[in-house]
Amino acid sequence: MAGIRPENSSPVSGNVPSCTTPLLAAPLAPTPRRPTYSTMASSYDDEDDAASSSWRGSETSSSAATALLLPDTAAKHAPQRADYVLGTTRPRPPLRSRSASVRRSHLAVLPDHARPRLRRTSLASSSAPSRRRAAPKLGMASGVFMPVFLSIWGILYFLRFGVIIGEAGILGTLGMLAGGYMITTLTTLSVSAISTNGRVRAGGPYFIISRCLGAEFGGSIGIVYFVGSILGNTMSAVGFVEPLLDNFDLPGDPWYQTGYAASLLVVSTLLSLLGSKMFSKLNTIAFILLNVSTASALFSFLWRGQPSWHFFYQNLYPSFDGEYGWTMMFSLIFPACAGILAGASMSGELKSPSQSIPRGTVLGIIVTGAMYVASVLVIGFTVPRAQLKTDLSIMQSWSVVPVLYLAGVFCAAFYAVFGGIQGTSQLLFAILRDQLVPAVPALSAQTCIAITFSLTGLALLGVSNMNAIAPFFTTTTLLCYAIVNLACLLLRAAAAPNFRPSFRYFNKATAAAGVGVSVAAMMIVNIGYAAMCLLVSTSLFYLIHYGGEPKHWGDVSASLLYLQVRKMLLKLDAQPMSVKSWRPQLLLFCEQLEPSLGMIQFANDLKKGALFVIGHVFVGSLDEQLLPYKATVRKWTSSVKHMGVKAFVHVDVAPSVRVGAQSILLGAGLGAMKPNVVLLPLPPADTPSPDFLGILEDACGLDKAIGVLSGFDTPAPPTHDTIDLWPICLALTPSSTTAGPRSYPGTPARHASLLALPITSADDVSTFTLVLQLGYILASTPRWRHARIRLFLVVERHAEMAPERRKLAQVLADLRMDGRCEVHGVCLADEMPSLGLDGADAVVAAAAAQLVDDAPWTADPQNDDDGARSMIMNRASPAALVPSSVDEPALDDDDDLPIEGTALERTRFPAPRTLFGSASPVLKPVALAADPATVVNRVVRKYSSQSGAVLSTLPPFALGTSRDPAATRAYVASVRRLAAGVPRMVLVQASSVTVTTAL
């Protein structure tokens, strides 16, 4: 069908007008493509199916295995699949990572009558049974409630609960349980809110944190939590050895103890390889055994003991002896409350994670909390404190049926190791699957189980005491809880429309409280471990941020940035802009990208942390230029990012270049962040430029400073040794702005001068200070910080040099630039004979000998207004250069005036002398040999041919000149002569004062 491109074709092909912008020489990032309708429903499901099916080993279909092992040939062996395609059955695409680019479909831009009809293909393919086999099998009870219950009701209950009550007392134990359950309950609310807002995949807490806060947070916290989980598995394996030695006559040497723990680890690892079915069966068996054992223990205390208020009051208050204290007790009891993430860690194996996780976790907290309270009261009422402190096996000693106690303690130890291996390996699998660091490849599920087994075995070699492991495990768990609560808090604070979880029992207060209590508890348990975890997490954060590939998961940072930027823009827009806070906000027009790289890099240096917009205009209608427009926006944005330039791309489609430029001038930026300096490249001599001067006039009419860039296409790399400033106030005579013969005072001109019209496009004082300001800003950037600023003071005769130097020194001192600029004087009377101006020597010598000074220069009252002054000015009086004491009160009132109202600031600074004016002693010899623009160009080339950048003033023009083609050509030609042969030259013209002496 015409207008529908093949899937693998370029987005701009056929008869569609191609983009006029050539590609960058450097390789660009691949253009992301929008998935077609057929792949949108399958690409993400394929990835999830592949991740979950790898946990079930033999259940994976042969076609899926072929796609995993042989991605290049997967399409040949993959079964046909029902997709929405253009009338055909398309083979199932090979499994690909989410980072693989997919081409953008352009069906949306077709008219309704040209769009093909979409129909559903046959469902007779054999992929449906394969997908049913790959689906997760665990429900809420077996997948969440039982793992949470079994993780909370662990081996610590049987081995240390009596000691905790004996040391901390009934009130202390209930208080620590209340604190631990407060942390876990608040975290459960946050986990439930996040998990009911979308699909939670394998990885549990890592997946939640990484998708909410970004890959850096998820990877750093996930790795620390992985290490803590390894130590938690070790703690459970070590806890298995203690009742084993107490009840069986076995050797008790350290190496034997390590061997017993390793045996349990091996059995648990082998069972973990059998997949989710075995996990579900063991959950049920362990759940029944633990409940029977717990009921037997409580019944034994009531049966053998004598409940007494005497024992209750004896055990009511804390009584610490020896090595135990509040921090040790809390680090021991908190793991008995901290199994709430067991269900979230198994999210990849759940049928409905969004529904099962909140329900199962909350139910597990309620049930275990009630059982803990009952156990504390029963033991506190029946057992003397002395026996609680000394007998670590108090439950076995009082048990009516000891075998049930042994069954419970061994079951708790086994399940803790088995569930820990299962959940920890899934956590590692999820971290490696996302490839946060390119050097670390993704591994299979079985390999992750083997790595988890190996690391736990290594930890067994160095740790043989539960009390030594518990504080670090508790610290890592609390850190993970704090970040999960932080993720929920930021999601709620960002107020993103798509954050609408079905779980409603949470708010910002609960999430913030969860963050606070988790961090506080982490510091209380062990501040050294807490500091170490934070340091390691921070290091991993920066490693992933700078060493890994960007992950576009849509984390909450974008929403937070949007809210803050919007709020700051509104505040900035409500405040009047003061000259004290002025900075260049640049708009650079580029016709093509590759020839403009030098200008883009220079403008990026010049912006000094401000706004930078790159503008481009497509000539034509939107219907014709839609595809090139989209391609250009994508390519230019990618290229700007690849170059490391901090800029926005603004592309417009208009019937003419000037209309498009006007649209960009009016629409670029937002609020107070709008461009105030417009930069245009000087068009080459062989290129027609009818809109060049018109765009300059439009920018001036909008009260924006303008700049013309020339010489940035030189092949030689720019040097950054010097920045030359030439603040020349050049008066263009009729000869320099017309195509007729050159003329000078006393000779009638053939054409009217451009300066005969009222000049409102420039202000000599503003332009003079803008040149100084831009030079200083450029020298303060990292690339130019070692460059010397050379300021060239140009006069026409020797007598003017000394007073001009004094005035310039005062200006630099007022602007705090006197210590940064090197002032170099240039006298045209001396320079012109060396420039090869034939026939001018005699006249120049006579002019140089004439030392009669004119009358003091004063401002022209007709042109000295708030808007602008004529560039052909009389000399400013000395009284206007430096404010007197009488003017000080008025200056204080002017401190906070906006930029448009800084007329008083103009009186602080003298303008440079106007060259080649009517009283110029060198005008006639210049007219005999060359025009003023050529003379200035030769002087600049003599001193600045090797400079890194040259900043000078743009000759003025009368607004409306662009309506006269002849005058436009003459002006552009004079600007070309002024900039000819000067490398990296910027000619600027200001619209307002950009500097101030106010405090």
N, C-alpha and C positions, 0 to 999 in steps of 0.2 A: 504494500500500500504506500502510495506516495506520501511523504511527510513523516513516515515512521521509520526511524533509523534502525539498523541491525543492533543487536544487544552489545556487540563488541566494537561498534564503530565509534568514532569521535563524536562528542556532543555538538560540534560545529562542523558540518560536512555538507557535501552537495553544493547546491546553489546558494546556500546561506552566506551572507557576507561575512568574511572572516575578520577576526579582530586585527586591528592595525598595529597592535603592540607585539613586537618580537619577544621571544622567550629570553629569559636571562641566560647568561653563559653558565652560571652555576646551576647544578641540578636542583629542581624544585621538588617539593613534597608532592606525592600523588594527589590528584584531585579527588576528594571523597565523592562517592556516588550514592544517590538515594536508591535503596533496594526497590526492585519492581514488586508489583503486588503479589506475584507468586513466591518471591523469596522472603518477603517480610514475615510470612507466617511460618516459615520453615527454618530460617537461618538460626534464630535464637533457640528454637526448640531443638534443633539438631545439636547445638552446643550443649544444652542442658541434658539431652538424652545421652550424649556421648560421655558427659561427666558422670551421670548416675549409673549408666550401664557398665562403666568400667569397674564399678564396685561389686557387680554381680557375676563377673567372670564368665562362666559358661552360658549365662542367659543372653549374652550379646549375640545378635544375629550375625550370620556370615557376611552379609552385605555391609553391615555397619563396621565389622572388623576390617573388611577390605578398605572401606573409606578411611578408617583411622590409620591403617598401616601403609596404604598405598594411595596417597591423595591424588597423585597424578593420573591414576587409572580408575579412580573411584567412580567416575561418571559412567564408565563402561559396564560396571557390575552392579551399580546401584539400582534398586527396583524402581519402577515407575510410580509416581506419586500424584495424587489428585491435587492440582493447583489451579488457581485462576490465571490462565494464560490466554494468549491470543488464538483461541480455537484449536490448540493442539495439546497433546500430553507431553510435557517436558520431563526429561529424566531428572531424578532428584539430584540436586547439586552436591558436590563433595563437601564434607564437613570442613569448615574454615573457621579460623579465629575471628572474634568480633572486630579485630583491628584490620582485617583484610578489607580493601576498598571495594565497593560495589558501584557500578556506574549509575548515574542519575537518569531516571526515566523522564522523557520529555513529552509523555502523552498528555500531561496536564495542560500544555500550552496549545494543544490542537483544538480547533473548534468542535462543537458538539457533533456536527454531521460527519466529521472526519475521524472521530474516535471509533476504534473497533469495539464490537460487542464482546463482553467478557462472559464466558460460560463456564460452568463447573464441569470438569472432566470426570470420567468414570472412576468409581471407587472400587473397581475390581482388582486393584493392585494388591500385592502381598505385603504392603508396608504396614497395614493396620495391625495385624497380629504382632509384628515386630515392635511397634510402638507400645502396644499393650504390655508386652513382656518387659519393655524398658521402663515402664512407669514405676514410680516409688510405691512401696507396699505398706508402709507403716502408717497407722492412724494416730489419733490423739493419745489413746491410752498406752499403746505399746511404744510409740515413737517419742512422746514428750513426757506424759505424766510419770510413767515408770522410770525412764532415765533420770528425770529430775528427782523423784523420790529416792531412787537408789543412790544418786550422787550426794544428796543431802544426808540421807540416813546411812552413813558410811561406817568404816571401821573405827573411827574416833569415838563413836558412841559406845562401843563395846570395850575399848581399851582405856579411854581417858575421861569418860564422862563422870565417873565417880570421883576421880581426883579433882576435877574442876569444881564439883559441888563442895567437896571437902575444903578446898582452898578459898574459893570465891564466895562460898555460902549460897543459900537459896536466893537471896536478893541479888547478890552479885551475878550469879549464873543467869537468873531471869533478866537482869539488866543487860548483860552482854548478849543474850539471845535476842532481846528486844532491839538492841543496837544493830546486831547482825541482820536480823530480819527486816529492820527498817531500811537498811542499805539494799538488801536483796529485793524487797518489795518495791521500792522506788525504781530500782533498775528494771524490775519486771514490768512495771508500767511503761517505761521507755521502750523496752524491747518489744512489748506487745503493740505499742503504737506504731513503731517502725515496721514490724513484721506484717501488720494488717494494712499497710499502705502500699504494698507491692509484693512481688514474689521474692522470697528469700531462698537463695540457692545454698549449695554446700559451702561450708566455711563458718557458719554461725556468726560469732562476734566479729570476726575479721570481715566477712562480707557486709555486715551491717555498717561497720565503721567506714570501710573503704568506699562504699557506695553513697554514704551520707556526707562524710568529711573529706573524701579524696583518697587517692592511692597512698599518699605519703603518711597520713594518719593511720590508715588501715594496715599498711605494711609494717610501720614501726611498732605500733601497739600489738599487731598480730604476732610478730616475731617474738616480742617480749612475753606475750601471753603463751606462746608456744613453748618457750623455755620454762615458764612457770608450770605449764601442764606436764612437761617432762618430769619435773621435780615432784609434781603431785602424783604421777604414776609411781615414781620411786618411793614416795612416802607410803603409798598403799602397799607396795611390795614389801617394804621393810616392816610395816605393821603386820603383815601376814606371818612373819618369822616369829614374832614374840609369842603368840598363843601356840604356835607349832612347837616351840621348844618347851613351853610350860606343860604341855599335855603329852608329849611323846619323848621317849628316851633317845634323843638324837644328839650327835656331837654339836657343841656350841661354839666352836672356834669361829673367828670372823670370816674366814674363807668359806666355811660350811654355811654360815648364815647367808653370805652372798650367793652361794649356790642354790639354796632353797628359794630365795627371792627370784633368782634367774629362772628357776624351773617354772615358777608361776608365770613369769613374764613370757616364757616360750609357749606355754599352753595357751595363754591369752592371745598371743600373736597369731598362732595357728588358727584359733577359732575366729579371729577377726578376718582372716582371709576367706572365710566361707560366705561372707556377705550378710545382707540384711535379714534374711530368713533366720539364720542362726542367732543373730542379735535379738530378734523379736522373741524367739523361743527362750533364750537365756534370760531376757527381761522378766518374762512371766515366772520362770522358776525361781529366780533370785528374789523377786517381789514377794512370792508366797513364803519362801524360807525366812526372809528377814522379818516379815510381819509375825510369823509364828514364833520366831526366836525372841522378838521384842515382847510379845504378849507373854511368853513363858518367863522372861526375866522379871517383868513387872508383877506377874502373879506370884513368882518366887519370893520377891521382897515382901509382898503382903502376906504370904502364907507362912514364911519362916520368921519374919520380923514381927514386932509388936508396934504398930503405929502409935506414936506417942507425941504429945505436945512438948515433952522434954527434949526429945531428939530434934523436933522442929525448931525450937528456940536455940538449941545448941548449934544447929547448922544454919541459922538464919543469916548471920553476918559474916563478912570475910575474915579469914585468918590465914595469912600467907606465912609460910615457913620456907627457908632454904632458897632454892633457885627460882621458885615461882613468884610471879608478880602479875600485875594487871595486863601488861603488854604480852607476856608469855601466855597467860590464860586466854586473852582475846585471840592471839594468833593460833591457838589450838582449837578454840571453839568456832571461829569464823569459818574454816573449811567445812564444818558441819552444817553451815547455813548457805554455802556458796555453790550449790550445784545447779543453779537456775539456768545456766547457759548450756546444760547438757542437751536439752531439747533443741535449742537454737543451733547447736553444733551438728545435730543430725538433720538439719533442715533439708539437705539434699536427698534424704531417704523418706521424706514425708509425702503423703498424698496431698495434703492441703496445709502447707506451713503457715499461711496467714491466719487460719482458723485454729489450728492445733496448738501452735506455740503459746498464744496468750491463755487459752483455756487450760491446757495441761500444766503450764508453769504456775499459774495462780492456784490451781487445785493442789499441786504438789506442795506449795508453800503453806497453804492452809492445813493440810493433813499433817505434814511434818512438824509444823509449829505447835499444833495441838498435842502431838505425841511427845514433843520435847517438854512442854509445860507439865504434862501428866507425869513424865519420868522424873523431873526435878522434884515435884511434890511428893511422889511416892518414895523416892530414895531419901529425901530430906526428912520425911516422917518416920522412917523405919531403921535407918542405919546410923550408928554412932559416928561422930566426926573423926575420931582417931582411926577407925578402920577405913574410912573413906580416904584418908591421907596416905595410909601405908599400903593398902592392898590394891595393886593395880588391876587385879583380876577379880574385883568385887562381885561382878555379875556372875562369874563362874563359881565363885565360892558360895554364893547364896542360891544358885540355880537348883530348882527341884529336879529338872531333867538336864544334866550337864551336856548331853549330846546335842540338845537343841541350841544351847549356847555356842558350842563348837561349830555347829552347822551355820549358825548366823554369822559368827565372826569370820569363818573361812569364806562363806558366801559373799560377805561384804568386801573382804579383801580381794577375792577373785574378781567380783564385778567391778570394783574400783579400777583395777588394772585393765581388765578387758574393755570396759567402757572408756577408760582413759586412752588406751591404744587406738580404739575406734575413732573417738572424737579428735584426738590430737593429730592423727594421720590425715583425717579429712581437713583439718585446719591447714596442715602443711600442703596438702594437695591443692587447696584453694589458693594459697599464696603463690605457689609455683605456677599454677595454671594461668594466673594473671600476668606472669612474667614482668614483675615490677622492676627487676634489674635484668637487662638483656643478657648479661654473662651467665645468669643462672637459668637453665632450661626448664621447661615444664616436664614433669615426671608422671608416670602412671600411678594409679592408686596403690598397687602392690608394692611398688618401689617406695612410696611414702610410708607404708606400714613398716617396711624393712628399715628405713631410716629412723623412724620413731622407736622401733625395737632396739636398734643399735645405740641410740643416744640414751635411752632409758637404762640399758645395760651398762654403759659407761658411767652414768650417774650412780648406779648401785655400787660401783667399785670405790667411790669416794665418800659415800654417805651411808651411815649405819644407824642413825638415830632420828626418830620422827621429830623430836623437839628442835633439831637443827634445821630441818627442811621447812617446817610449818611457817615460820615468819616470812621467808622469801616467797613461798607459794601464795600466802595471804596477800603480800604486797602486790604481786603481779595481777592477782585476781581483782583487787581493789582498783588498780590502775585501769584495767579493762572496763570495770563497771563505771568508773568516772568518765571515761571517754564515750561509752555508750550513752550515758545520760547527757553528756555534752552534745552528742549528735542529735538527740531528740530535742534538746533545748534550742539548738540553732535552727533545726527544721521548723519548730514552732515560731521562733522569733523571726525567721525569714518570711513567714506568711505566704509561702508559695501556694498558688491556687491548686496545684496537683498534690499537695500534702493534705490529704483528707482520710486519715485512717478510720477504719470501722470501729476500732477500740477507742472509746471516748473517755475512759477514766484516767485522764492525765491532763496536765497543763504545764505551762512554763515554770510554775512554782515547784511542782513535783520533780521536774527534771533538774532544775537548779539546786534543789535540796539534795538530790541524788549525787550531783557533782560535789557539793560541799562536804557532805558526810563521808563520801568515799575518799576524798583527798585527806580529810582530817583523820580518818581511821588509818589510812596508809602511813601518815606521819607518826601516828601514835604507836603503831605496831613496831616499826623500826625505821627511824629517819635515815639511817645509813643505806638500807636497802631501797628505800623510796628515792633517795637522791641518785643512787646508782641506776635504778630503773628509768628515771627521768632522763639521765644523761645518755644512757644507751638508746632510748627512744628518740631523743633529739638527734643523735648522730645518725641513726637509721633514717630519720625523716629527711635530713639533708642529703644523705646518700641516695635515697630513692628519688628525691626531687631533682637532683642534678645529674644523677647517673642513669635514671630510668627514662623510658619513653613516656610521653604524656598520655594519660588515660582520660578519654572523654566519656565519663560516666554520668555527667550532670550532677555533680555533688552540690552541697548546699552553699559552697563559697560563692557561686555565681549569683544566687539569690541575695545573699548578704551584701555582696558588692553592689548589686543593683539598688538595694534599699539605701545603702550608705551614700552612693554616688548621687542618687536622686535627692536625698535629703541635703547633701552638701551643695548640689547645684541650686536648689531652691534658696538656700541661705546665701550663696554667693550672688545669685541674681537679685536678691532683695537689698544688697548693700551697694551703694554707689562706688564705682571704680575710682580709686585714687591714683594719682600719678606715682605715689610711693610704692604701689604694688604692681606697677606696669611691668610686663614681660612680653616678649615677642610671641604672638600666637600666629603661626604661619599657615598660609595657604599657597601651595606650589602647584602651578598648572604644568602638566606634562603632556606632550603629544604622544610620545612613545616612552616605554619604560627603560629599555636597554641604553639608549643614548643619554638618559636622564639620571643614571646612577650616581654620577658625581654630584649633580645638583641635589639629589635626594639626601645623600650622605652629608653634604655641607649644611643643608637646611636642618637635618636632624641634629647636627652639632649646635646650630645657631638657636634652636628653640629653647634650650636651657630649662628643661623640665616643663615646658608649656605645651600648648596644643599644636599639633602638626597635622595638616590635612593635605593629601595629594589629590588634586582634581584632574579629571579627564572628561572630554566631551566627545560623544558619538554624534555625528551629523546624520540626520535622517529621522524617520518615524520610529516609534516604539515597536510597531509590528515588524518592521524590517530589521531592527537592530536588537531584538530581544535576546536571541541566543548569543550573539557576540557580546552583548552587555553582561549577561550572566557569566560567560566565560572570562571576560576581562576582570570582573569584580573578584571572581575566585582566584584567578592567576595573580593579579596584582596584590591581593591580600596575602596570598601565600608567599609571594616574592618579598614583600615588605617584611613579613615575619622571618623569612629565611635570611634576609640581610641584617636582621637585628635592629631594624629601624622602628621606633615607636611612633607610628603614624596611623591615621585613618585614611581609608580610600573612599573617595566620593566621585562616582562616575555618573554622568548625566547624559540623557539623550535629548537632543534639541534640533530644530530645523537649521540652526547656524551655530558657529562656534561662539559668537558673542552672546547669543541668547542663552546657550548652555552655560557660559561663564557667568552670566548674570544670575542664572538659577543657582549655581554653586555659591556665588558670592552672597546671595540672600539666604540660602538654606544651610550652608556649612556651619557646623558647631551647634551648640545647644545652650540656651540661657546666656550667662555671662561668659561662657567658654566659646567665643566666636573668634574667627581670625581677625586680627587687626593689622597684619602685614601680608600683602599679596605679592608673590614672587612669580615672575614670568621669564622664560628664557628669551634672549634676544634672537629674533628670527634671522637666519642667514641672508646674505645679500641676494642670493639667487632664488629665494623663496618668497612668494607674495605673502604679505602680512596685512591684509586690509583690516583685520579685527584687533591687531596688537594695540594700537593707540586707543581704540575704543574701549578695550578692557581696562586699560590704565585709567581712562577717564571715569569709567563706571566705579572702579575701586576708589578713586579720589572723591567721587560724588557721595560714596557711602562712608566717607571719613576714615578711610583705611590708608595706612602707609603703603607705598609701593616700592618694589625693587625689581631691577632688570639684571639678570644673570648672564654673563658672557664668559667664554673661555673655559668652561667646565668639561668640555669634550676632548681635552688634550690627552694623548695616550700616556704621557709621563705622569707618574704618581705625584700628588701634591706634597710639597714639603711643609712642615709645620714649624719652621724656624721663626718666621716673621709674619706679622699682620700689619699691612700698610694702610693707613687712613689718609685720604686726600679730601678733606672737606672744602671743596672748591666751589665758590659761588660764581658760576659761569653765566655771563650774559650773552645769549646768542644774538648776533647781529643779523640783519636781513640777509646778508650774504651766506650765513650759515644755515638759513632755514628756507632758502629758495633755490630754485634751479638756475636762476639767472646769474649774471656776473657778480663777483664779489664787490662789496662796497664798504666804505668806512665813512666816518663823519665828514661831511662836506661833499660827499658824492651821492647823488640821488640814487635811490634803490629802484630796481625795475619791478619788484614785487613788494607788497606790504609785509611788514614783519609780523610774525606770530605774536610777538610781545606787544603789538599794538592793541590787542584785546585785553580786557581785564584778566589778570592772572589770579586764579583762585585755586590752583592745583598744588601749591607748595607754600611753605613757610620757611624762610631761610634759616631762622633761629632753630626751629624744630628739626629741620633736616640736618643742620650742623650738629646739634646735640644727638640726633639719632645715629649719625655715623659714629660718634664717640661711644654711645651706648652699645651699639651692636659689636663694635670692636672689642670693648671690654667684656661683654658677655661671651663672645667667641673665645677669648683668651682664658676664660674661667672654666671651660669645659675640659674633660679629661684628655681629649685628643690634642688640644691646643694649649694646655696649661704651661708648657715650657716655651711657648712662642713669645717673642718680643713684639710689643706694639710700637710701631714707628708712625708718628704723626707728622705729616709734611705740611709746613706752613708756606703757602705760595703767595708771594707779593710781586708787584711789577717793577719796583725800584728799591734801591738800598735804603732810602730814608724811611721806608715804611716797615722795615724788618724789626727794628728795636721796639717801637710801640706795639706792633702786632704780637711780638713775643711776650711782652708784659701782659697784654690783655689775655692771651692764650694761657699763660701761666696762672692767671687769676681764675680763669674758667676751669682749668684742670684741678686747681686746688679746691674750688667750690664743689666740684663733682667727685672729689676724693680719688682722682685718677692720676695725680701728679707723680706718684711714686711708681706708676706702672707704664707710663708712656715716655718714649724718647722723641723729643721734638727736633725735627730737621727743617732748616730754613732753605727755601728755594726761591731765588730771584730770577724772574723771567728776563730781566735786562741782561743778566749774565748767561742765561741758558740759551737764548735764541740764536746767537751766532754759532754756537756749537751744534745746533740742530739742523744746519744746512739750509737755512731760509735765505735764498739768494736775493740780493738787492735790499736786504733789511739792515745790514750792518751799520750804515751811516746814520740811518734814522734812529736805530737803537742806541748808538753812542750818544747822539744828541739828547735823546730822552733820558739816558742815564746821567748826563751832565746837568740836567735840569733838576735842581734840588729845592725848588721853590714849593713849599707845602701849600696845599689848598686850605680853605677855611675849615674850621672844625666841622666834622660831619654830624648831621643831626638826622633824626628819623623823619621820614616823609609823612606828614600828618594825613595825607589823603589815603595812604595805604596802611598806616599803622593802626589796625583794628584787631578785633578778637579773631576774625576769620583768618586772615593771611596778610602777608606783605609782598610787595613786588620784589622780585629777585634783583632788579636794578635799583639799588638803594643808595641813599646818601650815607655818610659815615654816622655811626651811632655816637651820641655824645658820651663823654666819660661819665657823666652823672647817671646815665642809664645802665652802665656796666656793673657797678657795685651798688647795692641799695644803701641809702644813707640811714642814719639813726631815726630820722623823721618817719621813714617808711616802715620801721620795724613792727609797730602794732598792726598795720595792715597786712604785713606778711604773715604774722601769726594767725590772723583770721583766715588766711588762704591755705592753711596747711592741708586741710582735708577736702579741697575742691576736687571735683572729678576731672578727668583728663580734658574734657571739652571746655572746662572753665579755667584753664591755667594761663590766662593772658598775663597775669602778674609775673609768672615764672619767666616769661619771655624777656622781661626787663633785666633779669639777672645776668644774661649771657649776651655778649656781643656777637653779631654775625661776622663771618669772614668778609674781607674786602671783596667787592665784585670785580672780577677780572674782565678786561676788554670792554669797560663801560665807555660812556661818551667822553670822559676825561682821561681815558687811558693813554699813556705815552707810547705804548707799544701796539696800539690798535692798527695804525696805518701800516707799519711794516708787516704786521701779521696779515693784513688784507692783501698786501702786495705778493706774498709768498704762499700763504695758507690760511685756512679759517681757524677760529679759536679752538674748535674741537680737535683739530689735527695737532695744533701746538700743544695743548694739554696732553693729548695722547702720547706725543713724543717725549714729553717730560716724564710722564708716568712710566712709560716703557724704559726710560733710561735708569730709573731708580728702583723699579719694582718688577722687573722682568723675572726675577727668581723668587718672588715672594710667595708665601703659601696662600694668601688671600689679599685682595685689594678691595677696599670699601671706599666709595666716593659718592658724590651727589649727582643725582639725575638732573639734567637740564630741564628747566620748567617748560610747560606748555600751557596754552590757553585752552580752557574747557570748551569743547565744541570743535576743536581742530580736526577731529576725526571725520567731520562732515565734509571737509575739503580734501579730496584725494591728493592733490598736488602738495598741499601743506603737510599732509600726513606722510607722504613719501619723503619730503624734505626733512622732516623732524626725525624720522626713523633712520634716514641716512646719516644725519649728524650724530645720532647716538651710536651708530655703527662705527663712525670715524673716531668717536671718543673712546670706544672700547676695543678698537682693532688691535690685535696682537698682544693684549694684556691678559695673562693667564688668570683665571679664577677671579674675575672682577664682578663686583656687585654695585650697581648704581641705585641709590635709594632716594626717596623723597617722602617726607613726613607729612602727616596731617594734624599732629598735635604734639605738644611737648611731652617727652618721655623721661625726663630727668627732673630732679628737684634738689634743692638745698635745705628743705624743711626737715625737721627732726621727726 
